[in-house]
Each structure stands twice: as C-alpha cells, then as structure tokens.
Amino acid sequence: MLDVLVFFSHDILFHFREAEAYKEQGNAFYAKKDYNEAYNYYTKAIDTCPSNASYYGNRAATLMMLGKYREALGDAQHSVRMDDTFVRGHLREGKCHLSLGNAMAASRCFQRVLELDHKNAQAQQELNNSRTVLEYEKIAEADFEKRDFRKVVFCMDRALEFAPACHRFKILKAECLALLGRYPEAQSVASDILRIDSTNADALYVRGLCLYYEDCIEKAVQFFIQALKMAPDHDKACLACRSPFAMTVGMLSIIPGSTLQSKDGDSSRSSTPATAPPHVLAELVALELEKIKREEGRKRNSVTTMNAKALKAKKDDGNKAFKEGNYKLAFELYTEALAIDPNNRKTNAKLYCNRGTVNSKLRKLDEAIEDCTCAIKLDDTYIKAYLRRAQCYMDTEQYEDAVRDYEKVYQTEKTKEHKQLLKNAQVELKKSKRKDYYKILDRHSGASAEIQKEEEKKFKEVGEAFTILSDPKKKARYDSGQDLEEDGMNMGDFDANNIFKAFFGGPGGFSFEASGPGNFFFQFG
C-alpha cells in the first residue's frame, strides 16, 4: 500500500511540474503579447493539472486581452469557485462583468476583493468605475424616456469606455443614432455586432429600423422578421411585425431588466425551458413585471407607433392619383401619409416634396414653396425639393431665392441641365433689377376711355414741359415770366422720341406719331 501511495505522489508531482512548465511558457508568451500562444500553453497546463485555480485565472487574463470576455468570465468564475480567496480571480471576474456591461455583478466582485484585501487600490478604482457605469445607465434610461437621444448617445459612449464589449450599450446607442437620423453610424454599430454574432436579434432590429427610416420599408420588414426568428419574444420586433401585412415600430427603451438581458448584462435569446427551477421562474415573473412597467411608461409618454405598410400604401395611392391628374385627391393622400410617422424623416421629405408638386399644379405656389422647405428641413440633401422650390420661386418672380436654390443644386450635381437652370435664373434676376419700360408706358392698358384720356393729357403736358425746358431761349423766357404763346411759340409741337432719348437713352422699340398740335399717339415696335 505504501508503494502505491509513493507511486501516486510521484505521478502527481510529475504532472504538477509539467503543468508549471506549461504555465511558465504561457507567461513568457503573455509577456511578449503573443496571447494566442499564451492561451495554448495555459490550456495545456489546465489539461495537465485541472485543479489549479491560478491556471484558470491566467487563461482568463489571456482571453481578456484577446477581447473574448465571455469566455474569460467562465474561466475567472471557475477559478474563484476552486479558491474563494483567489484575489486576482475575483478581480478578473469583475473586469469581465464590467466589460460586458453588468456593472452590478462587477461591483460585487470588487467588493469581495476589498474584503480580502482592503488596501487593494485596483479593486477600489474598478469599483468606482462600476458605479460610474451604473450612473450613466440610470441617466440614459431617463433621457430615453424624455426622447433626449443625443444625451443617451453621450452616456453610452462614456459607459462603453468601461464596458467595451457590452452589446446592450452599443444597441441602445445605435437605436438612438437611428432616431437622430444618423443612419450610417447606427448601421455601422449594428453591423459590428452582427459580425461577431450574426444571430443577435437586437442588432437585426436596429438594421431594420435604419432601413425603415431610410425609406427602404420592404427590406426593413425582412430584418424585423429575421430578428423574430432569432428571438420570438423580442418586444420591438414583435411590434414591428405584428402581422405579415402590417408592422408597427415602437420606440421602446433597451434598459436593464428586459427579457432580452442575460445574467451577464448583455442581450441574448430567451431559452428558458418550461420546467425551469423556481428561482428562474421568479426571475421571469420579475422581468414580466418590468416589461409591463415599461409598457405603461411608453403609453404615458405617448411614444409614436406607426404602420409602415400603411405608410407605403398611402404614398403609392397619392402617386397614382397624381399620375391620373386627380391633384385634390393626391393632396389629401399625401397629407394623410405625413400624419402616420413624424419620425420617418426620409419618407416624409419625399411626401412633402410630392405635396409641393401637387400645390404647384394647383397654382398654390406659396403653399408649394412651404412644402418644399419642409422637405429640405428633413433632408437637406434632397435635390428634387430644391429644384421644385426654385421653380416655384421663378414662377412667383422671387429670383434671388431661385438663384440661391439653383446654386445649391449645381454645387451638388454639376450637370449641364442644372447649369442652364442657374443661368436662366441669374438672367431673370438681372432683368428684374432694371426699369421696366413696358410697364411705364402700358400703365393704363385696360383702363376706361376717360382714364386713358386723362393719362394722355398728362403725357402731353410732360412733352410741353420738355419742349420749353430743354430749349435755353424758351426756358429763359419762361423763367422771366413772359407769355410764350403771345410770342408765337407753338406749345403743341414736340417730338416725343426726343423725350425718350433724354429720359431712356432712345426710343427702344417705340414710335410716336403726331396728328396735329397737341395730338399724338404711341405704339410698340
């Protein structure tokens, strides 16, 4: 029996030394930042001697450096289960929890470290970081309810500095970016998550949300349906795809305690079996109560929901009515479509522009300009709205505004057509700033015979005045008070063309004929 014990002692010692050798090699690669090789050697050490907590702790540290926080969390938790006094194991578990966004669990780990070593400065700093993340979460949740999406993005950016692997924070940030109209940024965040986890329902939902707000409704529906396949209990995707023919996009907050939140504080699919243990069922009840609370909050804040299929159908009906020349019906349909979802900036910009086109057809040019302006406020890159508004400005002789819009269009798209439109507007603007001789001479067209006679009398008097005052001799006699008619001067004979040469630089296409002293008429050339 003693020989057997000695044999086993030698065997254990041999394996321990072999495991330690693997660990030392792992440490060497870790120091060189070759984390993949370090991982391999720590794994060999664990396989050789699986009862050593430090080996799991070292592999957890390596996995953290590789950004594999969830796997690292498993190793760190295993190490402290083997040795509850393993300080570095608790530290690494806390760091993993914090990186994954579960600041509450991280706080418990760091507090345990401080119980073991109350002077541990790293644990105290990480505990402060955890509390900071919890505070940002709280602020973000309140600001989302207030629809202050910019502040939510700010809070999530700050929280992600401490929790870089938290999908939940990234999803909330991406959703708010989408609601702010910053679709490329939102798409980028969601795509980064899907590259890591192609089945992430929240990321699929955000992709669909961005497509919806970019007026790609059919593609959006596909993403919402895919999200439901990955997570049938996904609140928002359920609202988005309530039926195959209609969807409603609800603006719900992704907050701690949702049914999509795992114990590690990140989003995942629900996979709880029907025969779950009592403590799991209790947790599910608590989660359902939280969901009801969020639903009530959503109703209190009157968060907008909409029917995307109805929006598309209404827009298409308006387009059809417009093509058929039924402008009144088209106006009504576009107006109804605009009331469906005020948050859909891209689609609403097109609807405003379409309604502006209808108003221009109805010769309601001021209303058309107003609609185009609304479209541009929603999408300042929408060339069609600028072109439509510029034409309305031309039709209402607001040439400066027309030139400004055409300049914007030409700066964006330098085509021959846009260049010609700009040139035409510039010509009309130049013409509008000079005297309109046609209006000066045609000011009594359409007037009664009596008014025309009075106007001609005034014109005759102007001619007489010019005849006298333009002749130095006559002017001198007139100024001295002499009666010019007694001196044989005929006041009725004058050449109206001379007047135009003096006042306008030439007759400019007009001719005048006299039928007798004081009697004349003019005609356009």
Beta strands, then each sheet from edge to edge (+ up, - down):
strand 1: 510-516
strand 2: 519-524
sheet 1: 1+ 2-
end
